[in-house]
Amino acid sequence: MSERILHLKPVMLRWYGKSKAIMSASLVLLLALAGLLTVIPSRQVQAAANTHYVDVSNGKDSNPGTQAAPWKSIDKAATSSASGDTVIIAQGIYRAGANGLFTLNPAGKPGALTTFKAAPDARVILTGQNDEAISITTPDYFRVEGLWFGGKYVADSKATPQFTGTGKEIIHCTFFGFWQGPLFGWTQNTLFQDNRLLDNGGNFHFHQDYFSSGLPGSDQISNHIIIDHNIVIGGLGYGLHLGHGPKNAIVSRNFVAHQGWGSFDDGSDNLWLNNFYWKEVGQPPDTDPTHIWGSYVSDTNAVYNNNTFGPLAWLVNPNKAGSNIHDDNNAFSTENIPNWALVQPHGKNSVVLQAGQEEAQIGISAANLDNTVNTLTALFTISDSRTIAALLTDATIEPLFSTITSLQIPAGSPLYQTGYRWQGADQPLDIGFNVPAPATQVGFWNAFRDYMNLYHLHEYDNTGNALRNFDN
């Protein structure tokens, strides 16, 4: 009875004995005839989501896409899957077809995301026909997990991973060699977590590694974005860029090193928590107000807490009237830039780190950290002599990333248990990249609402109207 369900009228049924009992078809019929059972139409039952498989080495697009008989191409999976399905991709290099880009499809639904993910322990690289980085697009309510995207940087190629829209989850992915890194444009209800971004962006400061934007005054306001625990290395633009008025972003536990500039934020009611900045290479702050360098805060109701600004990394905070910018419990290195007046410690409870004492303060020496970052940059620079094929099998990559992700603040460090703990627990939180954080998106937004009350922030819908105010 696929289209109908059975409802028992109130009746006392007792079952005796330890064995499992079931109602037989004859009993159902008797109950129905006796008027004790009514049959009513049910709502349409949706078909269960399916799991498909892709294997570039052993698959065929004429196969059914099962684990035993996988498809060969990403394009076949994108055109043959249904909303909410999961596609598991085997290790290998997957090259775009004649159109020169990857279009991942179809859209999912809230609570039932379409998912493209790497098989366990598989290194899956999506690239162009000639090892060049090419564009990727995804629909709404879509999850991408564990895939590598990129290739050789091509100037003016406009190659970008594009994730504009709503309901995206980009998890454990690697992006390298793009003209511009992951571009979220207008985005809502998005999670960007545990990704690695290397060598993305050109030599212009708006060719950034990560970019969320929006259209103020329209129904395309970027909001409710979580950017958490990503590694951003070696691009020449901003590492993390929130432009054109995004609201309600949580930017937390990101490691940003050897970028042109650290971060940029001109939205409102955003949180920047426990991020780690190290040796920016762009123009440092100066007295010209038109120069927007470093980690720049120009929004209203911004919170910068528990961030570490290491050597040659800084926070430029204009503190404009009415901006309600909070910068508390941040750490600043004395090995900074000559114009110390613009970058000296801001806010309450700031910590000053002494140059040359990095191992005791952040858990790794400056030489070791620089070597790790420089080596990763070189490994992900694809050229005539460094191919995608070499990247596919390089066993040194994950240990290098682990050097960064395993950083822990030493117990004797001035950063040890000195910051404000997420969700308001009594025990202080370390100032640094690797600290505990909420385990779910719900937990992140509960933490955000704690900060709303602490700093008098607001929460907005996608048109910029307040959903709730602090203390609500």
TAJO-V102659 format. One record per pair of residues at least 24 apart in sequence whose ideal C-beta (glycine too) atoms are under 8 Angstrom apart, sorted by the first residue. I is the first residue (numbers start at 1). J is the second residue. Records with the same first field share a line. If there is no record, write none. Layout:
# TAJO-V102659
I->J + J
This chain:
# TAJO-V102659
1->39
2->45
3->41 + 42
4->39 + 40 + 41 + 42
5->39 + 40 + 42
6->37 + 38 + 39
7->37 + 38 + 39 + 40
8->36 + 37
9->35 + 36 + 37 + 38
11->36
47->82
49->82 + 84 + 85 + 86 + 112
50->81 + 82 + 85 + 86
51->85 + 86 + 87 + 88
52->77 + 80 + 81 + 85 + 86 + 87 + 88
53->87 + 88 + 89 + 90
54->87 + 88 + 89 + 90 + 94
55->89 + 90 + 92
56->90 + 92 + 93 + 94
57->90 + 92
58->90
59->90
73->97
74->102 + 104 + 116 + 126
75->102 + 103
77->116
78->102 + 103 + 104 + 105 + 106
79->105
81->105 + 106 + 114
82->106
83->107 + 108 + 109 + 112 + 114
84->108 + 109 + 112 + 113 + 114
85->114 + 115
86->114 + 115 + 116 + 117
87->115 + 116 + 117
88->117 + 118 + 119
89->116 + 117 + 118 + 119 + 122 + 124 + 147
90->119 + 122 + 124
91->118 + 119 + 122 + 123 + 124 + 392
92->124 + 125 + 392
93->125 + 127 + 388 + 389 + 392
94->124 + 125 + 126 + 127
95->126 + 127 + 128 + 129
96->126 + 127 + 128 + 129 + 134
100->128 + 129 + 134 + 135
101->134 + 135 + 136 + 137
102->126 + 134 + 135 + 136 + 137 + 149
103->136 + 137
104->136 + 137 + 138 + 139 + 142 + 144
105->139
106->139
107->139 + 140 + 141 + 142
108->139 + 140 + 141 + 142 + 143 + 167
109->141
110->141 + 167
112->141
113->141 + 142 + 143 + 167 + 169
114->139 + 141 + 142 + 143
115->142 + 143 + 144 + 145
116->142 + 143 + 144 + 145 + 147
117->143 + 144 + 145 + 146 + 147
118->145 + 146 + 147
122->146
123->148 + 392
124->148
125->149 + 150 + 388 + 391 + 392
127->151 + 388
131->382 + 387 + 388
132->157 + 159 + 177
133->157 + 159 + 176 + 177 + 178 + 179
134->159
135->159 + 160 + 161 + 162
136->160 + 161 + 162
137->162
138->162 + 163 + 165 + 168
139->165
140->165 + 166 + 167 + 168
141->166 + 167 + 168
142->167 + 168 + 169
143->168 + 169 + 170 + 171
144->168 + 169 + 170 + 171 + 173
145->169 + 171 + 172 + 173
146->171 + 172 + 173
147->173 + 174
148->173 + 174 + 175 + 176 + 391
149->173 + 174 + 175 + 176 + 178
150->174 + 175 + 176 + 177 + 178 + 200 + 380 + 382
151->176 + 177 + 382 + 388
152->177 + 382 + 383
153->177 + 178 + 179 + 199 + 381 + 382
154->179
155->179 + 202
163->187 + 190
166->190
168->192
169->193
170->195
171->195
174->198
175->200 + 209
176->200 + 380 + 382
177->380 + 381 + 382
179->207
180->207 + 208 + 211 + 237
181->208 + 209 + 210 + 211 + 235
182->209 + 210 + 211
183->211
184->210 + 211 + 212 + 213 + 222 + 225
185->211 + 212 + 213 + 214 + 222
186->213 + 214 + 215 + 220 + 221 + 222
187->212 + 222 + 225
188->221 + 222 + 223 + 224 + 225 + 462
189->224
190->224 + 225 + 226
191->226 + 228 + 441
192->225 + 226 + 227 + 228 + 230
193->226 + 227 + 228 + 229 + 230
194->228 + 229 + 230
195->230 + 231
196->230 + 231 + 233 + 401
197->230 + 231 + 232 + 233 + 235 + 239
198->231 + 233 + 234 + 235 + 376 + 377 + 380
199->233 + 234 + 235 + 377 + 380 + 381
200->235
201->235 + 236 + 237 + 260
202->236 + 237
203->236
204->236 + 237
205->236 + 237 + 238 + 260 + 261 + 282 + 292 + 293
206->237 + 238 + 241
207->235 + 236 + 237
208->235 + 237 + 238 + 239 + 240 + 241 + 264
209->235 + 237 + 238 + 239 + 240 + 259
210->239 + 240 + 241
211->238 + 241 + 243
212->241 + 242 + 243 + 246 + 249
213->242 + 243 + 244 + 246
214->243 + 244 + 245 + 246 + 267
215->244
216->244 + 245 + 464
217->464
218->463
219->462 + 463
220->462
221->245 + 246 + 247 + 460 + 461 + 462 + 463 + 464
222->246 + 247 + 249 + 267
223->247 + 248 + 249 + 460 + 461 + 462
224->248 + 249 + 445
225->249 + 250
226->250 + 252 + 441 + 444
227->251 + 252 + 254
228->252 + 253 + 254 + 437 + 444
229->253 + 254 + 433 + 437
230->254 + 255
231->255 + 401 + 404 + 405
232->256 + 257 + 259
233->257 + 258 + 259 + 373 + 376 + 377
234->258 + 259 + 373 + 376 + 377 + 380
235->259 + 260
236->260 + 281 + 282
237->261
238->262 + 263 + 264
239->263 + 277
240->264 + 275
242->266 + 267 + 270 + 299
243->267
245->464
246->270
247->460 + 464
248->448 + 459 + 460
250->444 + 447 + 448
251->275
252->437 + 444
253->433 + 434 + 435 + 437
254->433
255->404 + 433
256->313
257->369 + 373
258->373 + 374 + 377
261->293 + 294 + 295 + 296
262->294 + 295 + 309 + 313 + 314
263->295 + 296
264->292 + 295 + 296
265->296 + 297 + 298 + 299 + 302
266->298 + 299
267->299
268->299 + 300 + 301 + 302 + 458
269->299 + 300 + 301 + 302 + 457 + 458 + 459 + 460
270->299 + 301 + 302 + 303
271->302 + 303 + 305 + 448 + 451
272->297 + 302 + 303 + 304 + 305 + 307
273->303 + 305 + 306 + 307 + 422
274->305 + 306 + 307 + 419 + 429 + 431 + 432 + 433 + 435 + 437
275->307 + 308 + 433
276->307 + 308 + 310 + 362 + 432 + 433
277->307 + 308 + 309 + 310 + 313 + 314
278->310 + 311 + 312 + 313 + 369 + 373
279->310 + 311 + 312 + 313 + 370
280->312 + 313 + 314
281->312
284->312 + 314 + 337 + 338 + 339 + 343
285->314 + 316 + 337 + 339 + 342 + 343
286->339 + 342
287->339 + 342
289->318
292->316
294->343
297->325 + 327
298->323
299->323 + 325
300->324 + 325
301->325 + 455 + 456 + 457 + 458
302->326
303->327 + 328 + 451 + 455 + 457
304->328 + 330 + 346 + 347
305->329 + 330 + 419 + 420
306->330 + 419 + 420 + 429 + 430 + 431 + 432 + 435
307->331 + 431
308->353 + 362 + 415 + 431 + 432 + 433
309->333 + 336 + 343
310->353 + 358 + 362
311->335 + 336 + 355 + 358 + 366
312->336 + 337
314->342 + 343
315->343 + 346
316->342 + 343
317->346
324->455 + 456
326->455
328->420
329->418 + 419 + 420 + 431
330->431
331->414 + 415 + 431
349->418
351->414 + 415 + 418 + 431
353->414 + 415
360->410 + 412 + 413
361->409 + 410 + 413 + 414 + 415
362->407 + 409 + 413 + 415 + 432
363->407 + 408 + 409 + 410 + 413
364->403 + 407
368->403
369->403 + 404
372->400 + 403 + 404
375->400
376->400 + 401
404->433
405->434
406->434
407->432 + 433 + 434
408->432 + 434
422->447 + 450
423->447 + 450
424->450 + 454
